[in-house]
Amino acid sequence: MNAVATEGTKTTYREAMREALREALRSDDRVFLMGEDVGRYGGCFGVSLGLLEEFGPDRVRDTPLSESAFVGAGIGAALAGMRPVVEIMTVNFSLLALDQLLNNAATLLHMSGGQLPVPLVIRMTTGAGRQLAAQHSHSLEGFYAHIPGIRVLAPATLEDARHMLAPALADPDPVVVFEHGSLYNASGELLPPTAPVDLDHAAIRRPGTDISLITYGGSLPKARAAADELAAEGIDAEVIDLRTLRPLDGATVTASVARTHRAVIVDEAWRTGSLAAEVSARIAEESFYDLDAPVERVCSAEVPIPYARQLEEAALPQTADIVAAAHRAVD
């Protein structure tokens, strides 16, 4: 079994997420985990490995292959006072539960006049870059960020993977957590929290003065790498991690653009109708006179994600694409 992730030790994104689940299960008897293969198999991506043995089948529940059924069961449990964590294997499978998410979880508080909160957390793996081909490589975070009534999180660091779950479970509204599959093996030192994780604000991962690189989730490491390359060329890039995609923290974005006067938005989703389009529109609406160059967007090619590695890499935003976009804005 993998080592338990503890603060101050070297860990991985996967282990940090597992320790967040373990802490939630230990601290609140109302919390339980359910989903396909989360128990005996330890989760499709190994996040829940060992939790069944530790907490038993009442708290870690394997479900049938029916996303609509087990998401609906999670909604019912939340309405009854439980704090379910529902795992959907990958984001494409969430489409099979879309009616439950859009028409029930997101609307019941409103339709009941505030009488029926749905304190539900839904976790799912998202993103491409692992040769899982067109049906398992979607980035649909922007679609869920379009829906009023839910909160949408995209933890991209070890600290957020470890510490976002607790405030998500405390939220009276449904929270959807997108875990990019490329991050599970990311490793590093997990630092002790200096304050509770703030789910309402983006994070400045690297301060800068020349250009703002705005991104989230699995694209954050690429944006950081691009900032390092730009720094070697004398361009000081600020890196913004949106973290919470709904409600979107527009104030941090506009404040960054006011400092740098240029922006590149990096989004692994398709360009048309993307979250990048929303962020770009907000910059145009709120920061137009701060801009010294048009806003650049670096998104995936508008094709089904290919299986062949070289084609997949060509279809996805890469560090070189971000650097090139920054040069177009700065030069």
Contacts in CASP RR format, 6 or more apart in sequence:
PFRMAT RR
TARGET T0000
AUTHOR 0000-0000-0000
METHOD contacts of the structure
MODEL  1
MNAVATEGTKTTYREAMREALREALRSDDRVFLMGEDVGRYGGCFGVSLG
LLEEFGPDRVRDTPLSESAFVGAGIGAALAGMRPVVEIMTVNFSLLALDQ
LLNNAATLLHMSGGQLPVPLVIRMTTGAGRQLAAQHSHSLEGFYAHIPGI
RVLAPATLEDARHMLAPALADPDPVVVFEHGSLYNASGELLPPTAPVDLD
HAAIRRPGTDISLITYGGSLPKARAAADELAAEGIDAEVIDLRTLRPLDG
ATVTASVARTHRAVIVDEAWRTGSLAAEVSARIAEESFYDLDAPVERVCS
AEVPIPYARQLEEAALPQTADIVAAAHRAVD
1 49 0 8 1.000
1 50 0 8 1.000
2 12 0 8 1.000
2 14 0 8 1.000
2 15 0 8 1.000
2 18 0 8 1.000
2 49 0 8 1.000
3 9 0 8 1.000
3 11 0 8 1.000
3 15 0 8 1.000
4 15 0 8 1.000
4 18 0 8 1.000
4 19 0 8 1.000
4 22 0 8 1.000
5 11 0 8 1.000
5 12 0 8 1.000
5 15 0 8 1.000
5 16 0 8 1.000
5 18 0 8 1.000
5 19 0 8 1.000
5 162 0 8 1.000
5 190 0 8 1.000
6 19 0 8 1.000
6 190 0 8 1.000
7 162 0 8 1.000
7 190 0 8 1.000
7 191 0 8 1.000
7 192 0 8 1.000
7 193 0 8 1.000
8 189 0 8 1.000
8 190 0 8 1.000
8 191 0 8 1.000
8 192 0 8 1.000
9 189 0 8 1.000
9 190 0 8 1.000
10 187 0 8 1.000
10 188 0 8 1.000
10 189 0 8 1.000
10 190 0 8 1.000
11 19 0 8 1.000
11 158 0 8 1.000
11 187 0 8 1.000
11 188 0 8 1.000
11 189 0 8 1.000
11 190 0 8 1.000
12 158 0 8 1.000
12 184 0 8 1.000
12 185 0 8 1.000
12 186 0 8 1.000
12 187 0 8 1.000
12 188 0 8 1.000
13 158 0 8 1.000
13 161 0 8 1.000
13 179 0 8 1.000
13 183 0 8 1.000
13 184 0 8 1.000
13 185 0 8 1.000
13 186 0 8 1.000
13 187 0 8 1.000
14 45 0 8 1.000
14 46 0 8 1.000
14 47 0 8 1.000
14 184 0 8 1.000
14 185 0 8 1.000
16 158 0 8 1.000
16 159 0 8 1.000
16 161 0 8 1.000
16 162 0 8 1.000
16 190 0 8 1.000
17 47 0 8 1.000
17 155 0 8 1.000
17 161 0 8 1.000
17 162 0 8 1.000
17 165 0 8 1.000
17 179 0 8 1.000
18 46 0 8 1.000
18 47 0 8 1.000
18 48 0 8 1.000
18 49 0 8 1.000
18 51 0 8 1.000
19 162 0 8 1.000
20 161 0 8 1.000
20 162 0 8 1.000
20 163 0 8 1.000
20 164 0 8 1.000
20 165 0 8 1.000
20 166 0 8 1.000
21 33 0 8 1.000
21 47 0 8 1.000
21 48 0 8 1.000
21 51 0 8 1.000
21 85 0 8 1.000
21 165 0 8 1.000
22 51 0 8 1.000
22 54 0 8 1.000
23 165 0 8 1.000
23 166 0 8 1.000
24 31 0 8 1.000
24 83 0 8 1.000
24 85 0 8 1.000
24 165 0 8 1.000
24 166 0 8 1.000
24 169 0 8 1.000
25 31 0 8 1.000
25 32 0 8 1.000
25 33 0 8 1.000
25 51 0 8 1.000
25 54 0 8 1.000
25 55 0 8 1.000
25 59 0 8 1.000
25 60 0 8 1.000
28 83 0 8 1.000
28 169 0 8 1.000
30 81 0 8 1.000
30 82 0 8 1.000
30 83 0 8 1.000
31 59 0 8 1.000
31 82 0 8 1.000
31 83 0 8 1.000
31 84 0 8 1.000
31 85 0 8 1.000
31 169 0 8 1.000
32 58 0 8 1.000
32 59 0 8 1.000
32 60 0 8 1.000
32 61 0 8 1.000
32 77 0 8 1.000
32 82 0 8 1.000
32 83 0 8 1.000
32 84 0 8 1.000
32 85 0 8 1.000
33 48 0 8 1.000
33 51 0 8 1.000
33 59 0 8 1.000
33 60 0 8 1.000
33 61 0 8 1.000
33 84 0 8 1.000
33 85 0 8 1.000
33 87 0 8 1.000
34 60 0 8 1.000
34 61 0 8 1.000
34 62 0 8 1.000
34 63 0 8 1.000
34 70 0 8 1.000
34 73 0 8 1.000
34 74 0 8 1.000
34 84 0 8 1.000
34 85 0 8 1.000
34 86 0 8 1.000
34 87 0 8 1.000
35 61 0 8 1.000
35 62 0 8 1.000
35 63 0 8 1.000
35 70 0 8 1.000
35 86 0 8 1.000
35 87 0 8 1.000
35 88 0 8 1.000
35 89 0 8 1.000
36 44 0 8 1.000
36 62 0 8 1.000
36 63 0 8 1.000
36 64 0 8 1.000
36 65 0 8 1.000
36 70 0 8 1.000
36 87 0 8 1.000
36 88 0 8 1.000
36 89 0 8 1.000
37 43 0 8 1.000
37 44 0 8 1.000
37 62 0 8 1.000
37 89 0 8 1.000
38 48 0 8 1.000
38 51 0 8 1.000
38 52 0 8 1.000
38 60 0 8 1.000
38 61 0 8 1.000
38 62 0 8 1.000
38 63 0 8 1.000
38 87 0 8 1.000
39 48 0 8 1.000
39 51 0 8 1.000
39 52 0 8 1.000
39 57 0 8 1.000
39 60 0 8 1.000
39 61 0 8 1.000
39 62 0 8 1.000
40 52 0 8 1.000
40 62 0 8 1.000
41 62 0 8 1.000
42 48 0 8 1.000
42 49 0 8 1.000
42 50 0 8 1.000
42 51 0 8 1.000
42 52 0 8 1.000
43 49 0 8 1.000
43 87 0 8 1.000
44 89 0 8 1.000
44 90 0 8 1.000
44 125 0 8 1.000
45 125 0 8 1.000
45 179 0 8 1.000
45 181 0 8 1.000
45 184 0 8 1.000
46 184 0 8 1.000
47 87 0 8 1.000
47 179 0 8 1.000
47 184 0 8 1.000
48 60 0 8 1.000
48 87 0 8 1.000
51 59 0 8 1.000
51 60 0 8 1.000
52 60 0 8 1.000
63 69 0 8 1.000
63 70 0 8 1.000
63 73 0 8 1.000
64 70 0 8 1.000
66 96 0 8 1.000
67 88 0 8 1.000
67 93 0 8 1.000
67 94 0 8 1.000
67 96 0 8 1.000
67 97 0 8 1.000
68 96 0 8 1.000
68 97 0 8 1.000
68 99 0 8 1.000
68 100 0 8 1.000
70 86 0 8 1.000
70 97 0 8 1.000
71 86 0 8 1.000
71 88 0 8 1.000
71 97 0 8 1.000
71 100 0 8 1.000
71 101 0 8 1.000
71 105 0 8 1.000
71 122 0 8 1.000
72 97 0 8 1.000
72 100 0 8 1.000
72 104 0 8 1.000
73 84 0 8 1.000
74 82 0 8 1.000
74 84 0 8 1.000
74 86 0 8 1.000
74 120 0 8 1.000
75 100 0 8 1.000
75 104 0 8 1.000
75 105 0 8 1.000
75 108 0 8 1.000
75 118 0 8 1.000
75 120 0 8 1.000
77 84 0 8 1.000
77 120 0 8 1.000
78 84 0 8 1.000
78 117 0 8 1.000
78 118 0 8 1.000
78 119 0 8 1.000
78 120 0 8 1.000
78 174 0 8 1.000
79 108 0 8 1.000
79 116 0 8 1.000
79 118 0 8 1.000
81 119 0 8 1.000
83 119 0 8 1.000
83 121 0 8 1.000
83 169 0 8 1.000
84 120 0 8 1.000
84 121 0 8 1.000
85 121 0 8 1.000
85 122 0 8 1.000
85 123 0 8 1.000
85 165 0 8 1.000
85 169 0 8 1.000
86 120 0 8 1.000
86 121 0 8 1.000
86 122 0 8 1.000
86 123 0 8 1.000
87 122 0 8 1.000
87 123 0 8 1.000
87 124 0 8 1.000
88 94 0 8 1.000
88 97 0 8 1.000
88 122 0 8 1.000
88 123 0 8 1.000
88 124 0 8 1.000
89 124 0 8 1.000
89 125 0 8 1.000
90 124 0 8 1.000
90 125 0 8 1.000
90 126 0 8 1.000
90 132 0 8 1.000
90 136 0 8 1.000
90 138 0 8 1.000
91 124 0 8 1.000
91 125 0 8 1.000
91 126 0 8 1.000
91 127 0 8 1.000
91 138 0 8 1.000
91 139 0 8 1.000
91 140 0 8 1.000
91 141 0 8 1.000
91 178 0 8 1.000
92 135 0 8 1.000
92 136 0 8 1.000
92 138 0 8 1.000
92 140 0 8 1.000
93 124 0 8 1.000
94 101 0 8 1.000
94 122 0 8 1.000
94 124 0 8 1.000
94 140 0 8 1.000
95 140 0 8 1.000
101 122 0 8 1.000
101 144 0 8 1.000
101 147 0 8 1.000
101 150 0 8 1.000
101 174 0 8 1.000
101 176 0 8 1.000
102 147 0 8 1.000
104 118 0 8 1.000
105 118 0 8 1.000
105 120 0 8 1.000
105 122 0 8 1.000
105 150 0 8 1.000
105 174 0 8 1.000
106 147 0 8 1.000
106 148 0 8 1.000
106 149 0 8 1.000
106 150 0 8 1.000
106 174 0 8 1.000
107 149 0 8 1.000
108 116 0 8 1.000
108 118 0 8 1.000
109 116 0 8 1.000
109 117 0 8 1.000
109 118 0 8 1.000
109 149 0 8 1.000
109 172 0 8 1.000
109 173 0 8 1.000
110 149 0 8 1.000
117 172 0 8 1.000
117 173 0 8 1.000
118 172 0 8 1.000
118 173 0 8 1.000
118 174 0 8 1.000
119 169 0 8 1.000
119 171 0 8 1.000
119 172 0 8 1.000
119 173 0 8 1.000
119 174 0 8 1.000
120 174 0 8 1.000
120 175 0 8 1.000
121 165 0 8 1.000
121 168 0 8 1.000
121 169 0 8 1.000
121 174 0 8 1.000
121 175 0 8 1.000
121 176 0 8 1.000
121 177 0 8 1.000
122 174 0 8 1.000
122 175 0 8 1.000
122 176 0 8 1.000
122 177 0 8 1.000
123 177 0 8 1.000
123 179 0 8 1.000
124 176 0 8 1.000
124 177 0 8 1.000
124 178 0 8 1.000
124 179 0 8 1.000
125 178 0 8 1.000
125 179 0 8 1.000
125 180 0 8 1.000
125 181 0 8 1.000
126 138 0 8 1.000
126 139 0 8 1.000
126 140 0 8 1.000
126 141 0 8 1.000
126 178 0 8 1.000
126 179 0 8 1.000
126 180 0 8 1.000
126 181 0 8 1.000
127 137 0 8 1.000
127 138 0 8 1.000
127 139 0 8 1.000
127 180 0 8 1.000
127 181 0 8 1.000
127 182 0 8 1.000
127 218 0 8 1.000
127 268 0 8 1.000
128 137 0 8 1.000
128 138 0 8 1.000
128 139 0 8 1.000
128 268 0 8 1.000
128 300 0 8 1.000
128 305 0 8 1.000
128 312 0 8 1.000
128 315 0 8 1.000
128 316 0 8 1.000
129 137 0 8 1.000
129 182 0 8 1.000
129 305 0 8 1.000
129 312 0 8 1.000
129 313 0 8 1.000
129 316 0 8 1.000
130 137 0 8 1.000
130 181 0 8 1.000
130 182 0 8 1.000
131 307 0 8 1.000
131 308 0 8 1.000
131 309 0 8 1.000
131 312 0 8 1.000
132 307 0 8 1.000
133 305 0 8 1.000
133 306 0 8 1.000
133 307 0 8 1.000
134 304 0 8 1.000
134 305 0 8 1.000
134 306 0 8 1.000
134 307 0 8 1.000
137 305 0 8 1.000
137 312 0 8 1.000
138 305 0 8 1.000
139 267 0 8 1.000
139 268 0 8 1.000
139 269 0 8 1.000
139 270 0 8 1.000
139 300 0 8 1.000
140 269 0 8 1.000
141 152 0 8 1.000
141 154 0 8 1.000
141 178 0 8 1.000
141 216 0 8 1.000
141 245 0 8 1.000
141 269 0 8 1.000
141 275 0 8 1.000
142 152 0 8 1.000
142 245 0 8 1.000
142 269 0 8 1.000
142 274 0 8 1.000
142 275 0 8 1.000
142 278 0 8 1.000
144 150 0 8 1.000
144 152 0 8 1.000
144 176 0 8 1.000
144 178 0 8 1.000
144 245 0 8 1.000
144 246 0 8 1.000
145 152 0 8 1.000
145 245 0 8 1.000
145 246 0 8 1.000
145 248 0 8 1.000
145 275 0 8 1.000
145 278 0 8 1.000
146 246 0 8 1.000
147 246 0 8 1.000
149 173 0 8 1.000
149 174 0 8 1.000
150 173 0 8 1.000
150 174 0 8 1.000
150 175 0 8 1.000
150 176 0 8 1.000
150 246 0 8 1.000
151 168 0 8 1.000
151 171 0 8 1.000
151 173 0 8 1.000
151 174 0 8 1.000
151 175 0 8 1.000
151 176 0 8 1.000
151 199 0 8 1.000
151 244 0 8 1.000
151 246 0 8 1.000
151 247 0 8 1.000
152 175 0 8 1.000
152 176 0 8 1.000
152 178 0 8 1.000
152 244 0 8 1.000
152 245 0 8 1.000
152 246 0 8 1.000
153 160 0 8 1.000
153 164 0 8 1.000
153 168 0 8 1.000
153 175 0 8 1.000
153 176 0 8 1.000
153 177 0 8 1.000
153 178 0 8 1.000
153 199 0 8 1.000
153 243 0 8 1.000
153 244 0 8 1.000
153 245 0 8 1.000
154 177 0 8 1.000
154 178 0 8 1.000
154 180 0 8 1.000
154 216 0 8 1.000
154 217 0 8 1.000
154 218 0 8 1.000
154 242 0 8 1.000
154 243 0 8 1.000
154 244 0 8 1.000
154 245 0 8 1.000
155 161 0 8 1.000
155 164 0 8 1.000
155 177 0 8 1.000
155 179 0 8 1.000
155 217 0 8 1.000
155 243 0 8 1.000
156 180 0 8 1.000
156 183 0 8 1.000
156 216 0 8 1.000
156 217 0 8 1.000
156 218 0 8 1.000
156 220 0 8 1.000
156 221 0 8 1.000
156 241 0 8 1.000
156 243 0 8 1.000
157 205 0 8 1.000
157 220 0 8 1.000
157 241 0 8 1.000
158 186 0 8 1.000
158 188 0 8 1.000
158 189 0 8 1.000
158 190 0 8 1.000
159 190 0 8 1.000
159 191 0 8 1.000
159 193 0 8 1.000
159 197 0 8 1.000
160 197 0 8 1.000
160 243 0 8 1.000
161 179 0 8 1.000
161 183 0 8 1.000
162 190 0 8 1.000
163 193 0 8 1.000
163 196 0 8 1.000
163 197 0 8 1.000
164 177 0 8 1.000
164 197 0 8 1.000
164 199 0 8 1.000
165 177 0 8 1.000
166 197 0 8 1.000
167 196 0 8 1.000
167 197 0 8 1.000
167 199 0 8 1.000
168 175 0 8 1.000
168 177 0 8 1.000
168 199 0 8 1.000
169 175 0 8 1.000
171 199 0 8 1.000
178 217 0 8 1.000
178 245 0 8 1.000
180 217 0 8 1.000
180 218 0 8 1.000
181 218 0 8 1.000
182 218 0 8 1.000
183 217 0 8 1.000
183 218 0 8 1.000
183 221 0 8 1.000
186 221 0 8 1.000
199 243 0 8 1.000
199 244 0 8 1.000
200 244 0 8 1.000
200 247 0 8 1.000
200 249 0 8 1.000
201 243 0 8 1.000
201 244 0 8 1.000
201 249 0 8 1.000
201 251 0 8 1.000
201 252 0 8 1.000
202 240 0 8 1.000
202 241 0 8 1.000
202 242 0 8 1.000
202 243 0 8 1.000
202 244 0 8 1.000
202 249 0 8 1.000
202 250 0 8 1.000
202 252 0 8 1.000
202 253 0 8 1.000
203 240 0 8 1.000
203 241 0 8 1.000
203 243 0 8 1.000
204 238 0 8 1.000
204 239 0 8 1.000
204 240 0 8 1.000
204 241 0 8 1.000
204 252 0 8 1.000
204 256 0 8 1.000
205 220 0 8 1.000
205 223 0 8 1.000
205 224 0 8 1.000
205 239 0 8 1.000
205 240 0 8 1.000
205 241 0 8 1.000
206 224 0 8 1.000
206 227 0 8 1.000
206 237 0 8 1.000
206 238 0 8 1.000
206 239 0 8 1.000
207 238 0 8 1.000
208 236 0 8 1.000
208 237 0 8 1.000
208 238 0 8 1.000
208 259 0 8 1.000
208 260 0 8 1.000
209 236 0 8 1.000
209 238 0 8 1.000
209 259 0 8 1.000
209 260 0 8 1.000
210 230 0 8 1.000
210 235 0 8 1.000
210 236 0 8 1.000
210 237 0 8 1.000
210 260 0 8 1.000
210 262 0 8 1.000
210 330 0 8 1.000
211 230 0 8 1.000
211 235 0 8 1.000
211 236 0 8 1.000
211 237 0 8 1.000
211 238 0 8 1.000
211 260 0 8 1.000
211 262 0 8 1.000
211 263 0 8 1.000
211 264 0 8 1.000
211 326 0 8 1.000
211 329 0 8 1.000
211 330 0 8 1.000
212 237 0 8 1.000
212 238 0 8 1.000
212 240 0 8 1.000
212 253 0 8 1.000
212 256 0 8 1.000
212 257 0 8 1.000
212 259 0 8 1.000
212 260 0 8 1.000
212 262 0 8 1.000
212 263 0 8 1.000
212 264 0 8 1.000
213 223 0 8 1.000
213 226 0 8 1.000
213 227 0 8 1.000
213 237 0 8 1.000
213 238 0 8 1.000
213 239 0 8 1.000
213 240 0 8 1.000
213 264 0 8 1.000
213 266 0 8 1.000
213 322 0 8 1.000
213 326 0 8 1.000
214 240 0 8 1.000
214 242 0 8 1.000
214 253 0 8 1.000
214 256 0 8 1.000
214 263 0 8 1.000
214 264 0 8 1.000
214 265 0 8 1.000
214 266 0 8 1.000
214 279 0 8 1.000
215 222 0 8 1.000
215 223 0 8 1.000
215 239 0 8 1.000
215 240 0 8 1.000
215 241 0 8 1.000
215 242 0 8 1.000
215 265 0 8 1.000
215 266 0 8 1.000
215 267 0 8 1.000
216 241 0 8 1.000
216 242 0 8 1.000
216 243 0 8 1.000
216 245 0 8 1.000
216 267 0 8 1.000
216 275 0 8 1.000
217 241 0 8 1.000
218 268 0 8 1.000
219 266 0 8 1.000
219 267 0 8 1.000
219 268 0 8 1.000
219 317 0 8 1.000
220 239 0 8 1.000
220 241 0 8 1.000
222 266 0 8 1.000
222 317 0 8 1.000
222 318 0 8 1.000
222 319 0 8 1.000
222 322 0 8 1.000
223 239 0 8 1.000
223 266 0 8 1.000
223 322 0 8 1.000
224 239 0 8 1.000
225 319 0 8 1.000
226 237 0 8 1.000
226 319 0 8 1.000
226 322 0 8 1.000
226 323 0 8 1.000
226 326 0 8 1.000
227 237 0 8 1.000
227 238 0 8 1.000
227 239 0 8 1.000
229 319 0 8 1.000
229 323 0 8 1.000
230 236 0 8 1.000
230 237 0 8 1.000
230 323 0 8 1.000
230 326 0 8 1.000
231 237 0 8 1.000
235 326 0 8 1.000
235 330 0 8 1.000
237 326 0 8 1.000
238 256 0 8 1.000
238 259 0 8 1.000
238 260 0 8 1.000
240 252 0 8 1.000
240 253 0 8 1.000
240 256 0 8 1.000
242 248 0 8 1.000
242 249 0 8 1.000
242 253 0 8 1.000
242 279 0 8 1.000
243 249 0 8 1.000
245 275 0 8 1.000
248 278 0 8 1.000
248 279 0 8 1.000
248 282 0 8 1.000
250 279 0 8 1.000
250 282 0 8 1.000
250 286 0 8 1.000
253 263 0 8 1.000
253 279 0 8 1.000
253 282 0 8 1.000
253 283 0 8 1.000
253 287 0 8 1.000
254 282 0 8 1.000
254 283 0 8 1.000
254 286 0 8 1.000
254 287 0 8 1.000
254 290 0 8 1.000
256 263 0 8 1.000
257 263 0 8 1.000
257 283 0 8 1.000
257 287 0 8 1.000
257 290 0 8 1.000
257 291 0 8 1.000
258 287 0 8 1.000
258 290 0 8 1.000
261 290 0 8 1.000
261 291 0 8 1.000
261 292 0 8 1.000
261 293 0 8 1.000
262 291 0 8 1.000
262 292 0 8 1.000
262 293 0 8 1.000
262 326 0 8 1.000
262 329 0 8 1.000
262 330 0 8 1.000
263 280 0 8 1.000
263 283 0 8 1.000
263 291 0 8 1.000
263 295 0 8 1.000
263 296 0 8 1.000
263 329 0 8 1.000
264 295 0 8 1.000
264 296 0 8 1.000
264 297 0 8 1.000
264 298 0 8 1.000
264 322 0 8 1.000
264 325 0 8 1.000
264 326 0 8 1.000
264 329 0 8 1.000
265 276 0 8 1.000
265 279 0 8 1.000
265 280 0 8 1.000
265 295 0 8 1.000
265 296 0 8 1.000
265 297 0 8 1.000
265 298 0 8 1.000
266 276 0 8 1.000
266 298 0 8 1.000
266 299 0 8 1.000
266 317 0 8 1.000
266 322 0 8 1.000
267 274 0 8 1.000
267 275 0 8 1.000
267 276 0 8 1.000
267 279 0 8 1.000
267 297 0 8 1.000
267 298 0 8 1.000
267 299 0 8 1.000
267 300 0 8 1.000
267 317 0 8 1.000
268 299 0 8 1.000
268 300 0 8 1.000
268 316 0 8 1.000
268 317 0 8 1.000
269 275 0 8 1.000
269 276 0 8 1.000
269 299 0 8 1.000
269 300 0 8 1.000
270 299 0 8 1.000
270 300 0 8 1.000
270 301 0 8 1.000
270 302 0 8 1.000
271 277 0 8 1.000
271 297 0 8 1.000
271 299 0 8 1.000
271 300 0 8 1.000
271 302 0 8 1.000
272 302 0 8 1.000
274 297 0 8 1.000
274 299 0 8 1.000
276 297 0 8 1.000
276 298 0 8 1.000
276 299 0 8 1.000
277 297 0 8 1.000
280 295 0 8 1.000
280 297 0 8 1.000
283 291 0 8 1.000
283 295 0 8 1.000
284 295 0 8 1.000
293 328 0 8 1.000
293 329 0 8 1.000
293 330 0 8 1.000
294 329 0 8 1.000
296 325 0 8 1.000
296 326 0 8 1.000
296 328 0 8 1.000
296 329 0 8 1.000
297 325 0 8 1.000
298 317 0 8 1.000
298 321 0 8 1.000
298 322 0 8 1.000
298 325 0 8 1.000
299 317 0 8 1.000
300 315 0 8 1.000
300 316 0 8 1.000
300 317 0 8 1.000
301 314 0 8 1.000
301 315 0 8 1.000
301 316 0 8 1.000
303 315 0 8 1.000
305 312 0 8 1.000
305 315 0 8 1.000
305 316 0 8 1.000
306 312 0 8 1.000
306 315 0 8 1.000
END
